[in-house]
Amino acid sequence: MNAATLRGALALHAAARPDAPFLFAPETGRVLTYAELERQALLLGRFLRAMGLRKGDKVGLFLHNAYQTAALFLGSMIGGYVCVPFNLLAQPSQLAYVLAHSDCKILFTARDYEARVAEALPGDNAPEVILVDPDAPELFLLERLPASSPPPLDARDPALLMYTSGTTGTPKGALLTQANLVASARSIAQWHGLEAEDRVLSALPLYHINGQCIVTLSTLYSGGAMVLPHRFSVHEWWALVDRYQVSWINMVPTIIAYLLNAAAGHRKRFPSVRFGRSASAPLPPEQHRAFELTFGIPVIEAMGMTESASTVFANPQDPARRKYGSPGVPCGVEAKVVDFSGRKLSDCEAGEILLRGPSVMLEYYKAPQLTAQAIDRDGWLRSGDLGYRDADGFYFITGRLKELIIKGGENMAPREIDEVLLRHPAVLEAAAVGVPDQNYGQEIFACVVLKPGSRCDEAELRAFCLNELGNFKTPKRIRIIDELPKGPSGKVQRLKLVDLMQDCG
């Protein structure tokens, strides 16, 4: 398909297959067709123009997954505006900062979130807040608006402003263009062989780049359909697969872990599903193999970034060519590994991974210095990920620069310790962190979540690690907790564990 903008992609499908479904909303049973999506997008544009907004103005969304959330997300960008999805899990201070920094003119939210939004609104230049019902078939009586035509749209026009989680400081706003988003959607659709007959099930939020690009935009580009429940439910997941005859499923490792635990070792088969996809956090090889054995569904591990409009690495579709423990080979971008001086490294040498391609963001919004630090003059984006490329061209991630554990001068990747803990039969989830230490600079601590009904204590877990890792790499303390802190995609936010672990001495 030859479309330079999201508006162009929608117009092509709405003209060729107007009655084809784009979105299924399980809670209400509603179906959003391509023709209806185009109609609502055009009406939303008329509404925003009547409210005084101009092309390029910011439109905020503070909503959970639902029928109208998807329509507003796409409709705002198709109308020539910049969509700013707000993280429902954001701390009050982060929400207040992003509301002030993003320059939103209008913020759509639901009554359930009205109080939270009101508390975070800036004193000056606050957006106009509009309450909507996310499950409603129509937002407003938009047909009563005066007729007006949408402004011309260019591939270089900004379309999406996505803020990073900001767990280590002030959130940064990655500004993505129409061209960035189309390039991302195209590479995902082509890589996975997505066609109009495909249907994807995903419960990942539309305020995260995974739910936006991997699911929503790749579906729009390919002409397929998406099944979008309000949230993930381990008890309803496979029922939705059967009800909508889903052909692929989009997951994160946390979802995979919970589905495996619920299966309790009993094998099940879902013939409509030709593959699953896992991204947003490393997928432990043991869980990868166990999921495929239990459900008979091949899983393609991949990796993406907000700053690159999602996917940068993906494993091949052919199971025989995939590598467990690797997010794959470059997908839609160029990649290289460099040392701390910027020198390109050879295969199997570890360093920072750099990326370049048509999906890489335009800039960090209102932050030219941060943009210059992140993207060099040749267009290479610093990913902040540490890893290496093997002789076959597959990349392996060993950690994040900001999460690297440095004990006694030795660099260690938390993932190595996580994967050992996950091999213990009682452990459902695990995350290791470096905690300041007077003798070593940093000491290794870890948090684990046990499988429901399992029993285990710290001494048993430390003994298990000593046998697998040796004394130096074994966590000094292992704390058993009910839940690991995670971002909207399911990625563990390790740095939030540091304070928790310091409290336990």
WOBEL-V82823 format. One record per residue. RES is the residue in three letters. OMEGA is omega in whole degrees, -180 to 180 (999 if undefined). Layout:
# WOBEL-V82823
res={RES RES}
omega={OMEGA OMEGA}
This chain:
# WOBEL-V82823
res={MET ASN ALA ALA THR LEU ARG GLY ALA LEU ALA LEU HIS ALA ALA ALA ARG PRO ASP ALA PRO PHE LEU PHE ALA PRO GLU THR GLY ARG VAL LEU THR TYR ALA GLU LEU GLU ARG GLN ALA LEU LEU LEU GLY ARG PHE LEU ARG ALA MET GLY LEU ARG LYS GLY ASP LYS VAL GLY LEU PHE LEU HIS ASN ALA TYR GLN THR ALA ALA LEU PHE LEU GLY SER MET ILE GLY GLY TYR VAL CYS VAL PRO PHE ASN LEU LEU ALA GLN PRO SER GLN LEU ALA TYR VAL LEU ALA HIS SER ASP CYS LYS ILE LEU PHE THR ALA ARG ASP TYR GLU ALA ARG VAL ALA GLU ALA LEU PRO GLY ASP ASN ALA PRO GLU VAL ILE LEU VAL ASP PRO ASP ALA PRO GLU LEU PHE LEU LEU GLU ARG LEU PRO ALA SER SER PRO PRO PRO LEU ASP ALA ARG ASP PRO ALA LEU LEU MET TYR THR SER GLY THR THR GLY THR PRO LYS GLY ALA LEU LEU THR GLN ALA ASN LEU VAL ALA SER ALA ARG SER ILE ALA GLN TRP HIS GLY LEU GLU ALA GLU ASP ARG VAL LEU SER ALA LEU PRO LEU TYR HIS ILE ASN GLY GLN CYS ILE VAL THR LEU SER THR LEU TYR SER GLY GLY ALA MET VAL LEU PRO HIS ARG PHE SER VAL HIS GLU TRP TRP ALA LEU VAL ASP ARG TYR GLN VAL SER TRP ILE ASN MET VAL PRO THR ILE ILE ALA TYR LEU LEU ASN ALA ALA ALA GLY HIS ARG LYS ARG PHE PRO SER VAL ARG PHE GLY ARG SER ALA SER ALA PRO LEU PRO PRO GLU GLN HIS ARG ALA PHE GLU LEU THR PHE GLY ILE PRO VAL ILE GLU ALA MET GLY MET THR GLU SER ALA SER THR VAL PHE ALA ASN PRO GLN ASP PRO ALA ARG ARG LYS TYR GLY SER PRO GLY VAL PRO CYS GLY VAL GLU ALA LYS VAL VAL ASP PHE SER GLY ARG LYS LEU SER ASP CYS GLU ALA GLY GLU ILE LEU LEU ARG GLY PRO SER VAL MET LEU GLU TYR TYR LYS ALA PRO GLN LEU THR ALA GLN ALA ILE ASP ARG ASP GLY TRP LEU ARG SER GLY ASP LEU GLY TYR ARG ASP ALA ASP GLY PHE TYR PHE ILE THR GLY ARG LEU LYS GLU LEU ILE ILE LYS GLY GLY GLU ASN MET ALA PRO ARG GLU ILE ASP GLU VAL LEU LEU ARG HIS PRO ALA VAL LEU GLU ALA ALA ALA VAL GLY VAL PRO ASP GLN ASN TYR GLY GLN GLU ILE PHE ALA CYS VAL VAL LEU LYS PRO GLY SER ARG CYS ASP GLU ALA GLU LEU ARG ALA PHE CYS LEU ASN GLU LEU GLY ASN PHE LYS THR PRO LYS ARG ILE ARG ILE ILE ASP GLU LEU PRO LYS GLY PRO SER GLY LYS VAL GLN ARG LEU LYS LEU VAL ASP LEU MET GLN ASP CYS GLY}
omega={-179 178 -177 -179 177 177 180 179 179 -178 180 -178 180 178 -175 -174 -173 -175 179 -180 171 -176 171 178 -171 -175 -178 -176 -178 178 177 180 179 178 180 177 179 179 -178 179 180 178 177 177 177 180 -178 177 178 177 177 179 177 178 179 177 -174 178 -177 175 174 -170 173 179 178 -178 -176 176 179 -180 179 180 -179 -176 -180 -179 179 180 180 179 178 -179 178 178 -179 -180 -180 -180 -177 173 -179 -179 178 179 179 -180 -177 177 -180 -173 -170 180 178 175 -178 176 175 177 180 -177 -179 -175 -173 -177 179 180 -178 -179 -174 -176 178 180 -180 176 178 178 173 -178 180 180 178 171 -175 -178 -176 176 179 178 -175 169 -172 -178 -179 -178 176 180 174 -177 178 179 176 -178 -179 -179 -178 -178 174 -177 -173 177 -176 -180 175 -173 177 -178 -180 -179 -178 177 177 -179 177 -178 -176 -178 172 -179 177 -175 178 178 178 -179 180 -176 178 -179 -179 -177 -177 179 -177 180 -176 -179 -175 174 -178 172 177 175 -179 -172 178 171 175 -174 179 179 -179 -172 -177 -175 -169 -175 176 175 178 -178 -175 -179 -180 -179 179 175 -170 174 179 -177 179 173 -179 -178 -177 -172 -175 175 177 176 -179 -176 -176 180 -178 -179 172 -176 -180 -172 167 -177 179 178 179 -179 -178 177 177 -179 179 -180 177 176 -180 -178 179 -178 -179 -170 -179 -174 -180 173 170 -179 179 179 177 174 179 178 179 -178 -180 178 178 -179 -178 179 -179 179 -176 -173 179 -178 176 -178 177 177 -178 -180 179 178 174 -175 178 -180 174 -160 173 175 175 175 179 177 -179 -179 -178 -177 -178 175 176 179 178 174 172 -178 -179 -179 178 -180 166 178 174 179 -178 174 -174 176 -180 -179 179 -177 178 178 177 172 -176 178 178 -180 177 -174 176 179 -175 180 -178 -172 175 -176 163 -173 178 -179 -177 -179 177 178 -180 177 -175 -176 -179 -175 180 176 180 180 174 -176 -173 179 175 180 -179 177 178 -175 179 179 177 -180 178 -178 180 178 176 178 -176 -179 -178 176 180 -178 179 179 180 178 178 178 179 -175 180 -179 177 -172 175 179 -179 178 176 -173 -179 -172 176 -180 -180 176 178 179 174 -179 -179 -178 -175 -175 -173 -173 172 173 -176 172 179 173 178 171 -180 174 179 179 -179 178 -179 176 -176 -178 179 -180 178 178 178 180 179 179 -175 -170 -172 -173 -173 -176 179 179 177 176 175 -177 178 -177 -178 -174 175 175 -177 171 -176 -180 -177 179 179 178 -172 -173 175 179 -174 179 180 -178 177 -180 -176 170 999}
